[in-house]
Structure formats: C-alpha cells, structure tokens
Amino acid sequence: MTRWTRKDLLGLEDLTREELELLLEQAEAFKEVSLRPIKKVPALRGRTVALCFLEPSTRTRASFELAAKRLSADILSFQGSSSSIAKGESVLDTARNIEAMRVDVLVLRHSTSGAAAQVARGVRCSVVNAGDGSHEHPTQGLVDLYTIREKKGRIEGLNVLIVGDILHSRVARSDFWGLTKLGAKVTLCGPPTLVPPAMELLGARISYRLEEVLPQADVVITLRLQLERQQEKYIPSFREYARAYGLDRAKLEKAKPDLIVMHPGPVNRGVELSPEVADGPQSVILDQVTNGIAVRMAALYLVAGAHPRHASEVPEPNPEVAG
C-alpha cells in the first residue's frame, strides 16, 4: 500500500500515479463525513491550519476552511490586505512568523508562480499550494480528477477536452499532469494566442477548432478567461470568443450524449458557457464544488501526517490502492 511521505503538496507534476490514487481514495473515504448529521471527525484535533490567501478566492478558500473544520483542526485565517505583507514584509518572512506560532499546515495562494515552493523550502511546517500564479492549482486538479472518476467510473482511456485560456490557467496545468498520469488522453483547445504550443511536446493534442474535437470528448473542462493575468489583448472580443469556443446547446448537440461539462469557477455566463449548459443536465459544476471539501480534507490530512488514536475515528485509505 502506498504511503504519503511528502511534507508538502505543491503540484501534480511531481506526484506519482500511486500518490494521486492515494489522494483520491482518501477523498472518497472523507466524502462520507459530509453526509453525516454531525459533519466532523477528530483526525486533525490539536493541529493548526493557517489559511494565507493573497489573491481573491471564494470556492477554494471556503472549501479549505470547511475541510479543516470538519477535520477538527484549529484555523488561523488571514488575507494580504490585512497582513504585514501589505506593509512590505515578504511572503517568506510572513510564513516564518506564522510557523513560529506552531502552525502545522500553511495553505498558500499567491499571484507569483513558484511562491508556494519557495515558502515550502523555507519553513518546516507543511505547505499546501492553493494556486500560485499560472503554475499549478493541485487541489483543484484533484477535485477535477475525483469528479471525473465519480461520474465516469474511470479516468484511464477517457478523452478529456480542456477549452479556453490554457496559457494563464494553473488549473489546466494541474489537470493535464493528473489526467495524463492516470491514463486519460488530453486535448487542449482555444485561440492560438491562448494555447502554448509547447504543451504538445508534453503529450497533449492541440486544436484551435472546437467543432473538430468536441464530438470525440468524454469530458470537457471549460476555463475562465483570466483577464487579470493578461498583459495584452489575446482575443478580439468576448462575443467572438463565445462564438468560437463557448459551449452552448447547439454545440452540445454534436457531442456525445453522456458528455460531462466541468468548470473550476467562477463562470462567465454567456462567454465560456451559456446559461442552459451551465445549469443543464450534463453540467457537474456544483458536484465539483461539493467534492472540493472531501479532496481538501484528504490533502490536509495526508500532509499533516496525522494518525488517529483509534482506527475507527477516521476513514482510512482503501487498502486496494496499488503501491
């Protein structure tokens, strides 16, 4: 059986297939907790989780907070605008000061790629990357893997289409690494200005015409246009983008009937997805949000290295996971 031995969770690129499967199996065990009348287990009782979000966040921040609470951890929460970072302190100095308060896990979101890795090298506590620049968003990648496996029963052999702003998307990178390691075939689609050609060298198929690749897809993950990360104009207009790459009912008529539609959020309705698709029967967007709590419970539990006093106190990973 695979054991989790890493201090940190910084990205999916460096994880093995066995480690990915361990995370997903642990999330499966924890999902049942959210269905209980009392949604708590004592797995991280006495541990402290610090939430350091230096970029705006709704779903990720809330799900990490709920995950920590459902594991019975103590929570320290702060944002950049209300921390010493706003006064000029470096993120590493901030992290070291937080660690000095005997924090066990630091969850960090930062606008700079590599910030989580830099902090992880400088502190002894565990670090979970909640999104760093355009690099990776590992827990969202795990949420997407978990949701695909839940809805499709497998990941191996599926055709997964990722559509949109690949260039600036940390979710796309985490999804790509996780999906390919678990045996899916990944196609990236979007305007030529927003799809890095180098991804083809890593094993992705690249297309600039949605109508050519959508009919073969089992799963489509649509991405938000990240205008806050764009330093120049990459698309002519929202209208043109929606016409070519937005999913609407007419485009879905040419797709497989059992296609599932995903989006990491927030959704720009009428741009990436039409309202009837976002709220339609093929959309699993709200399932992704629900699954985010179980996945982040698994991530916090494993990096904290917690061991319950009694085996019955907390669900354990499935012993059938290959190791």
C-alpha positions in Angstrom: 0.0 0.0 0.0 1.3 3.4 -0.9 2.1 5.7 2.0 2.2 9.5 1.8 5.7 10.7 2.7 5.8 14.2 1.3 5.9 17.2 3.6 4.0 19.4 1.1 1.5 19.3 -1.7 2.8 21.8 -4.3 1.7 20.5 -7.6 0.6 17.4 -9.5 3.5 17.3 -11.9 5.8 15.7 -9.3 3.4 13.2 -8.0 3.4 9.6 -8.9 0.3 7.8 -10.2 0.2 5.9 -6.9 0.2 9.1 -4.9 -2.6 10.5 -7.0 -4.6 7.4 -6.4 -3.9 7.6 -2.7 -5.2 11.2 -2.5 -8.4 10.2 -4.5 -9.0 7.2 -2.3 -8.6 9.2 0.9 -11.0 11.8 -0.5 -13.5 9.1 -1.2 -13.3 8.0 2.4 -13.8 11.5 3.7 -16.7 12.4 1.4 -19.0 10.3 3.6 -18.2 12.7 6.5 -20.1 15.5 4.8 -23.2 13.3 4.6 -23.3 12.8 8.4 -25.7 14.7 10.7 -22.5 15.9 12.6 -20.0 16.7 9.9 -16.8 16.2 11.9 -14.0 13.7 12.6 -11.2 14.2 15.1 -8.5 13.5 12.6 -6.6 16.8 13.0 -7.7 17.6 16.5 -5.0 19.7 18.1 -3.4 20.7 14.8 -3.5 24.2 13.4 -4.1 25.1 9.8 -3.2 28.6 8.6 -5.1 29.9 5.5 -3.0 32.5 3.7 -4.8 33.8 0.7 -3.0 36.6 -1.0 -5.3 36.6 -4.1 -9.1 36.7 -4.2 -10.9 33.4 -3.7 -14.3 32.1 -2.9 -14.7 28.4 -3.5 -11.1 27.3 -2.7 -10.8 29.4 0.4 -14.3 28.3 1.7 -13.7 24.6 1.0 -10.3 24.6 2.7 -11.8 26.3 5.7 -14.7 23.8 5.9 -12.2 20.9 5.3 -10.1 22.0 8.2 -13.1 22.4 10.4 -14.5 19.0 9.5 -11.2 17.5 10.5 -11.4 19.3 13.9 -8.3 21.5 13.2 -7.9 24.9 14.7 -7.8 27.6 11.9 -5.8 30.8 11.5 -7.0 32.8 8.6 -5.6 36.0 7.0 -5.5 37.9 3.7 -2.9 40.0 2.1 -4.7 43.3 2.6 -5.0 42.7 6.3 -1.5 41.2 6.9 2.1 42.6 7.2 2.6 41.8 3.5 0.6 45.0 2.8 3.4 46.8 4.8 6.2 45.4 2.7 7.0 42.1 4.5 8.0 39.3 2.2 5.7 36.2 2.0 8.5 34.0 3.3 9.0 36.2 6.3 5.3 36.2 6.9 5.3 32.4 6.6 8.2 32.0 9.1 6.4 34.2 11.6 3.2 32.2 11.2 5.2 29.0 11.6 6.7 30.4 14.8 3.2 30.2 16.3 3.4 26.4 15.9 1.2 26.1 12.9 1.2 22.6 11.4 -0.1 23.3 7.8 0.1 26.5 5.8 -2.3 26.8 2.9 -1.0 29.4 0.5 -2.5 31.2 -2.5 -0.1 33.7 -4.2 0.0 35.6 -7.5 3.6 34.6 -8.3 4.4 31.2 -9.8 6.7 29.3 -7.6 5.8 31.1 -4.4 4.5 28.0 -2.7 7.7 26.1 -3.4 9.8 29.0 -2.2 7.9 29.1 1.1 8.0 25.3 1.5 11.8 25.3 1.3 11.9 28.0 4.0 9.6 26.5 6.6 9.4 23.2 8.5 5.6 23.1 8.5 3.7 21.5 5.7 2.7 23.8 2.8 -0.3 23.2 0.5 -0.4 25.2 -2.7 -3.9 26.7 -3.2 -2.8 28.3 -6.5 0.4 30.0 -7.5 0.4 32.4 -10.4 -0.1 30.5 -13.7 1.8 27.5 -12.4 -0.4 25.0 -10.7 -3.6 24.6 -8.6 -3.1 21.0 -7.3 -6.2 20.6 -5.2 -8.5 21.9 -8.0 -6.8 19.4 -10.3 -7.6 16.7 -7.7 -11.2 17.9 -7.5 -11.5 17.5 -11.3 -9.9 14.0 -11.3 -12.1 12.9 -8.4 -15.3 14.3 -10.1 -14.4 12.6 -13.4 -13.8 9.3 -11.8 -17.0 9.6 -9.8 -19.2 10.4 -12.8 -17.4 8.2 -15.4 -16.2 5.3 -13.1 -12.7 5.6 -14.5 -10.1 8.0 -15.9 -8.0 5.6 -17.9 -8.7 5.8 -21.6 -11.1 8.8 -21.4 -10.8 11.7 -23.9 -10.7 14.9 -21.9 -11.0 18.2 -23.7 -9.8 21.4 -21.9 -11.1 24.6 -23.6 -10.2 28.2 -23.1 -7.4 30.2 -21.6 -4.7 27.5 -21.3 -1.9 30.0 -21.3 -2.8 31.6 -17.9 -4.6 28.7 -16.3 -2.9 26.9 -13.3 -5.9 24.6 -13.3 -5.2 23.4 -16.8 -1.7 22.5 -15.9 -2.7 20.5 -12.8 -5.5 18.9 -14.8 -3.1 17.9 -17.6 -0.5 16.4 -15.3 -3.1 14.5 -13.2 -5.1 13.2 -16.2 -2.1 12.0 -18.2 -0.6 10.2 -15.3 -3.9 8.4 -14.7 -4.2 7.4 -18.4 -6.5 9.9 -20.0 -5.9 11.4 -23.4 -5.9 15.2 -23.1 -6.8 17.7 -25.9 -6.2 21.5 -25.4 -8.4 23.8 -27.4 -8.6 27.6 -27.6 -7.4 30.6 -29.6 -3.8 30.2 -30.9 -2.9 33.1 -28.6 -4.0 31.2 -25.5 -2.7 27.7 -26.2 1.0 27.2 -25.6 2.4 25.1 -28.4 5.0 23.6 -26.0 2.2 21.5 -24.4 2.2 19.3 -27.5 5.7 18.2 -26.6 4.4 17.0 -23.2 1.8 14.7 -24.8 -1.2 16.9 -25.3 -3.1 17.2 -28.5 -3.7 20.8 -29.6 -6.6 22.1 -31.6 -7.9 25.5 -32.4 -11.3 24.4 -33.7 -13.7 23.3 -31.0 -16.1 21.8 -33.5 -13.4 19.3 -34.7 -12.6 17.9 -31.2 -15.8 18.2 -29.2 -17.5 15.1 -30.8 -14.8 12.8 -29.5 -14.7 14.1 -25.9 -16.0 12.2 -22.9 -15.3 15.2 -20.6 -15.0 18.9 -21.4 -13.4 21.2 -18.9 -14.1 24.9 -19.8 -11.8 27.6 -18.4 -12.4 31.1 -17.4 -10.8 33.9 -19.4 -8.3 35.2 -16.9 -8.2 38.9 -17.9 -6.4 39.8 -14.6 -3.4 37.8 -15.7 -3.4 39.1 -19.3 -1.0 42.0 -20.1 -2.2 42.3 -23.7 -5.3 41.6 -25.7 -5.4 37.9 -26.6 -8.9 37.8 -28.1 -10.8 40.2 -30.4 -13.9 40.3 -28.1 -16.0 38.3 -25.7 -18.6 37.8 -28.4 -16.1 36.4 -30.9 -14.6 34.1 -28.2 -18.1 32.8 -27.2 -19.0 32.2 -30.8 -15.9 30.1 -31.4 -15.2 28.5 -28.0 -18.1 29.0 -25.8 -20.3 25.9 -25.1 -24.0 26.3 -25.9 -26.8 24.0 -26.6 -26.2 23.9 -30.4 -22.6 22.8 -29.9 -23.6 20.1 -27.4 -26.0 18.6 -29.9 -22.9 17.4 -31.8 -21.2 15.9 -28.7 -21.6 12.5 -27.0 -24.9 12.3 -25.1 -23.0 11.2 -22.0 -20.5 14.1 -22.1 -20.0 15.8 -18.8 -19.3 19.5 -18.6 -17.0 21.0 -16.0 -15.7 24.4 -14.9 -13.4 25.3 -12.0 -15.3 28.6 -11.5 -16.2 31.4 -11.4 -18.1 31.0 -14.6 -18.5 33.9 -17.0 -22.0 33.1 -18.2 -22.5 33.7 -21.9 -18.8 33.6 -22.6 -17.4 30.1 -21.6 -20.8 28.6 -21.0 -24.3 29.5 -22.0 -26.8 29.5 -19.0 -28.6 26.5 -20.3 -25.3 24.5 -20.4 -24.0 25.8 -17.1 -27.3 24.7 -15.4 -28.1 21.8 -17.7 -28.1 18.0 -17.1 -24.6 17.5 -18.4 -23.1 20.1 -16.0 -21.3 18.7 -12.9 -20.0 22.1 -11.8 -21.8 22.0 -8.4 -20.6 18.5 -7.9 -17.0 19.8 -8.3 -17.7 22.3 -5.5 -19.1 19.6 -3.2 -16.2 17.3 -3.9 -13.8 20.1 -3.2 -14.3 19.7 0.6 -13.5 16.0 0.6 -10.5 16.4 -1.6 -9.1 19.2 0.6 -9.8 17.2 3.7 -7.6 14.4 2.2 -4.8 16.8 1.3 -4.7 18.4 4.7 -4.9 15.0 6.5 -2.1 13.4 4.4 0.4 16.3 4.6 -0.2 16.8 8.3 0.9 13.2 8.8 -2.0 12.8 11.3 -2.7 9.4 12.9 -5.9 9.0 14.9 -5.7 7.4 18.3 -8.2 4.8 17.2 -8.6 3.5 13.7 -12.4 3.9 13.9 -12.1 7.6 14.4 -11.4 8.5 10.8 -11.8 6.8 7.5 -8.6 5.3 6.2 -7.5 5.0 2.5 -8.6 2.0 0.6 -6.0 -0.8 1.1 -6.5 -1.9 -2.5 -4.6 1.2 -3.8 -1.5 -0.1 -5.6 1.8 0.7 -4.0 
